[in-house]
Amino acid sequence: MPRNMLVYLFDDDTSIRDSLMPLRITHGWECLSIASVGIFFSHYQNIYPSCILLNLNHPHQDGLELQKTLTEKSVAAPVIFLSDTPSVARSVQAMKAGAIDVLLKPVAPQRLVAVVQTALMRDLRFCNRRQTLEELRGRFQTLTPRERQVLPLVIGGMLNKQAAALLGIAEVTLQVHRAQIMRKTKATSLPDLVRMSARLGVPYKTRRTGDSSPVSNLKKPDLIMKQFPHPDRIQGGVGPPFLPSDRL
């Protein structure tokens, strides 16, 4: 397991901290005791994989309310609840709101360590996916305004001569823009470019269904904007999906 993993502990129970010590020594992550949401946000960094151990019956604020606050603030770190008393209704509510698990105290150290490892690995995958999307977005943001006009047409399956006619430019010029898009985005093929665009939620343009008008008559109203059906959306402060700045 990578270093720089953090466990935020919203609980004053020292036995919980002691149970986590073996994992800390073995894998080198940190356990931070947090007394309030304000202190949590002063320490929280979403660039590191992390998880949150939260007392369901927190003495200063209800655990479910704390979970809601974290969700509203777009905190993506997985939440593990600790409970002093069994409550099926509250446990179900916590799980429905996205908690990894609800553990009843006293928690066996092996069980606690296993659940924490699961949560950290889940957040590690999330962080890796977010980093990949940030890198992709950085590439796409280097496109010029004209290249951003060309992109939705290319990934929409339009032929070079069709896209060139629509934009009012020579086909060879369109090919130059297309080559620049491939180079800047580091796409290895058109399908690769389409996959990248889908992950970023880039809309694409295509001719209306059943439209058989010749290329020379193709106008802006003959096009419709479509969205890829399953763009890979994430939370956690990454920002809005890439959108072409100069729409047709």
C-alpha positions as CSV (number, residue, x, y, z in Angstrom):
1,M,0.0,0.0,0.0
2,P,1.4,3.4,-0.9
3,R,2.6,6.0,1.6
4,N,0.9,9.3,2.4
5,M,-2.4,7.6,3.3
6,L,-4.5,9.3,5.9
7,V,-7.1,8.1,8.4
8,Y,-9.2,10.9,9.9
9,L,-10.6,9.8,13.3
10,F,-13.7,11.5,14.6
11,D,-13.7,9.6,17.9
12,D,-12.0,10.0,21.3
13,D,-11.8,6.3,21.8
14,T,-8.0,5.6,22.3
15,S,-8.6,1.8,21.7
16,I,-9.5,2.6,18.1
17,R,-6.2,4.5,17.6
18,D,-4.3,1.7,19.2
19,S,-5.9,-0.9,16.9
20,L,-4.7,1.1,13.9
21,M,-1.1,1.2,15.0
22,P,0.0,-2.0,13.4
23,L,-1.2,-0.8,10.0
24,R,0.5,2.5,10.6
25,I,3.8,0.9,11.4
26,T,3.6,-1.5,8.5
27,H,2.4,0.8,5.8
28,G,3.5,4.3,7.0
29,W,0.2,6.2,6.9
30,E,-0.9,8.7,9.4
31,C,-3.9,8.7,11.8
32,L,-5.2,12.2,12.7
33,S,-7.6,12.7,15.5
34,I,-10.2,15.3,14.6
35,A,-12.4,17.2,17.1
36,S,-14.6,19.1,14.7
37,V,-15.6,19.6,11.0
38,G,-13.7,22.9,11.0
39,I,-10.5,21.2,12.0
40,F,-11.1,18.4,9.5
41,F,-11.3,20.9,6.6
42,S,-8.1,22.7,7.8
43,H,-6.3,19.4,7.4
44,Y,-8.1,17.6,4.6
45,Q,-6.3,17.2,1.3
46,N,-7.9,15.3,-1.5
47,I,-4.6,14.7,-3.3
48,Y,-3.9,11.8,-0.8
49,P,-5.9,8.6,-0.4
50,S,-7.8,8.7,2.9
51,C,-10.8,7.5,4.8
52,I,-12.8,8.8,7.7
53,L,-13.6,6.9,10.9
54,L,-16.7,8.6,12.3
55,N,-18.5,8.0,15.6
56,L,-22.2,7.4,14.8
57,N,-23.1,8.9,18.2
58,H,-20.5,11.7,18.2
59,P,-20.9,13.7,21.5
60,H,-20.8,17.1,19.8
61,Q,-22.6,16.5,16.5
62,D,-24.7,13.6,15.2
63,G,-22.7,11.3,13.0
64,L,-25.3,11.2,10.3
65,E,-25.4,15.0,10.2
66,L,-21.6,15.0,9.9
67,Q,-21.7,12.6,7.1
68,K,-24.3,14.8,5.3
69,T,-22.0,17.8,5.8
70,L,-19.0,16.0,4.3
71,T,-21.1,15.0,1.3
72,E,-22.4,18.5,0.7
73,K,-18.7,19.7,0.8
74,S,-17.8,17.1,-1.9
75,V,-15.6,15.1,0.4
76,A,-15.0,11.9,-1.5
77,A,-13.1,10.0,1.2
78,P,-14.9,6.8,2.3
79,V,-16.7,6.9,5.7
80,I,-16.6,4.1,8.2
81,F,-18.9,4.5,11.1
82,L,-18.2,3.3,14.7
83,S,-21.2,2.8,17.0
84,D,-21.3,2.3,20.8
85,T,-24.9,1.0,20.6
86,P,-26.6,-1.1,17.9
87,S,-29.2,0.7,15.8
88,V,-30.4,-1.0,12.7
89,A,-32.3,2.0,11.5
90,R,-29.3,4.4,11.8
91,S,-26.9,1.8,10.4
92,V,-29.1,1.4,7.3
93,Q,-29.4,5.2,6.9
94,A,-25.6,5.5,7.1
95,M,-25.1,2.8,4.5
96,K,-27.6,4.3,2.1
97,A,-25.8,7.6,2.4
98,G,-22.6,5.9,1.2
99,A,-20.8,4.6,4.3
100,I,-18.4,1.7,3.7
101,D,-19.4,-0.1,6.9
102,V,-20.9,0.4,10.4
103,L,-18.8,-1.3,13.1
104,L,-20.1,-2.0,16.6
105,K,-17.7,-1.3,19.5
106,P,-15.6,-3.0,20.7
107,V,-14.2,-3.7,17.3
108,A,-11.8,-6.5,16.9
109,P,-8.4,-5.0,15.7
110,Q,-8.2,-7.3,12.7
111,R,-11.7,-6.4,11.6
112,L,-11.0,-2.7,11.9
113,V,-7.7,-2.9,10.1
114,A,-9.4,-4.9,7.2
115,V,-12.2,-2.4,6.8
116,V,-9.7,0.6,6.8
117,Q,-7.5,-1.1,4.2
118,T,-10.6,-1.7,2.0
119,A,-11.6,2.0,2.3
120,L,-8.1,3.3,1.6
121,M,-7.7,1.1,-1.5
122,R,-11.0,2.3,-2.7
123,D,-10.0,5.9,-2.3
124,L,-6.6,5.2,-3.9
125,R,-8.4,4.0,-7.1
126,F,-10.5,7.1,-7.0
127,C,-7.4,9.4,-6.6
128,N,-5.7,7.6,-9.5
129,R,-8.8,8.0,-11.7
130,R,-9.1,11.7,-10.8
131,Q,-5.4,12.2,-11.6
132,T,-5.8,10.6,-15.0
133,L,-8.8,12.8,-15.8
134,E,-6.9,15.9,-14.7
135,E,-4.1,15.0,-17.0
136,L,-6.5,14.4,-19.9
137,R,-8.2,17.7,-19.2
138,G,-4.9,19.5,-19.2
139,R,-4.1,18.1,-22.7
140,F,-7.5,19.1,-24.0
141,Q,-7.2,22.6,-22.6
142,T,-4.2,23.2,-24.9
143,L,-6.4,23.1,-28.0
144,T,-6.9,26.4,-29.9
145,P,-10.4,27.8,-30.4
146,R,-10.5,26.5,-34.0
147,E,-9.3,23.0,-32.8
148,R,-12.2,23.1,-30.3
149,Q,-14.5,23.7,-33.2
150,V,-13.1,20.8,-35.1
151,L,-13.1,18.3,-32.2
152,P,-16.9,17.7,-31.8
153,L,-17.2,17.2,-35.5
154,V,-14.3,14.7,-35.7
155,I,-15.5,12.6,-32.7
156,G,-19.0,12.7,-34.0
157,G,-17.9,10.7,-37.0
158,M,-18.0,13.4,-39.6
159,L,-15.7,13.0,-42.6
160,N,-12.9,15.6,-43.2
161,K,-14.6,17.1,-46.2
162,Q,-17.9,17.4,-44.3
163,A,-16.4,19.1,-41.4
164,A,-14.3,21.4,-43.6
165,A,-17.4,22.4,-45.6
166,L,-19.3,23.2,-42.4
167,L,-16.5,25.3,-41.1
168,G,-15.8,27.0,-44.4
169,I,-12.2,25.9,-44.6
170,A,-10.1,23.8,-47.0
171,E,-10.0,20.1,-46.3
172,V,-6.2,20.2,-46.0
173,T,-6.6,22.8,-43.3
174,L,-9.1,20.6,-41.5
175,Q,-6.6,17.7,-41.7
176,V,-3.9,19.9,-40.1
177,H,-6.2,20.8,-37.2
178,R,-7.1,17.2,-36.8
179,A,-3.5,16.2,-36.7
180,Q,-2.8,18.9,-34.1
181,I,-5.7,17.6,-31.9
182,M,-4.3,14.1,-32.1
183,R,-0.8,15.3,-31.2
184,K,-1.9,17.6,-28.3
185,T,-4.2,15.1,-26.7
186,K,-1.7,12.2,-27.3
187,A,-4.5,10.1,-28.8
188,T,-3.1,7.1,-30.7
189,S,-6.2,6.7,-32.9
190,L,-9.6,8.1,-33.5
191,P,-11.2,5.5,-31.2
192,D,-8.7,6.6,-28.6
193,L,-9.7,10.2,-29.0
194,V,-13.3,9.3,-28.8
195,R,-12.7,7.4,-25.5
196,M,-10.8,10.3,-24.0
197,S,-13.5,12.8,-25.0
198,A,-16.2,10.5,-23.5
199,R,-14.4,10.4,-20.2
200,L,-14.2,14.2,-20.1
201,G,-17.9,14.6,-21.1
202,V,-17.0,16.4,-24.4
203,P,-20.2,16.8,-26.4
204,Y,-20.0,15.8,-30.1
205,K,-21.9,17.0,-33.2
206,T,-23.4,14.8,-35.8
207,R,-25.9,15.2,-38.6
208,R,-29.5,14.8,-37.8
209,T,-30.9,11.3,-38.1
210,G,-32.2,10.7,-41.7
211,D,-30.5,13.8,-43.1
212,S,-29.2,13.0,-46.6
213,S,-28.5,16.5,-47.8
214,P,-25.3,16.9,-49.7
215,V,-22.2,18.2,-48.0
216,S,-22.3,21.5,-49.8
217,N,-25.8,22.2,-48.3
218,L,-24.8,21.2,-44.7
219,K,-25.5,24.1,-42.4
220,K,-25.4,24.6,-38.6
221,P,-29.1,23.8,-38.1
222,D,-28.6,20.4,-39.7
223,L,-26.4,19.4,-36.8
224,I,-27.4,18.3,-33.3
225,M,-25.4,18.2,-30.2
226,K,-25.2,14.9,-28.4
227,Q,-23.5,13.7,-25.2
228,F,-21.7,10.4,-24.8
229,P,-24.0,8.2,-22.8
230,H,-21.6,7.2,-20.0
231,P,-19.0,9.9,-19.4
232,D,-16.7,9.1,-16.5
233,R,-17.8,11.8,-14.0
234,I,-16.0,12.3,-10.6
235,Q,-16.4,14.4,-7.6
236,G,-13.9,16.0,-5.3
237,G,-13.1,19.4,-6.7
238,V,-11.7,18.4,-10.1
239,G,-13.8,21.0,-11.9
240,P,-16.4,21.0,-14.7
241,P,-16.0,18.7,-17.8
242,F,-14.2,20.1,-20.8
243,L,-16.4,21.9,-23.2
244,P,-15.5,23.5,-26.5
245,S,-15.4,27.3,-26.1
246,D,-16.5,28.1,-29.6
247,R,-19.6,26.1,-30.3
248,L,-21.1,25.9,-33.8
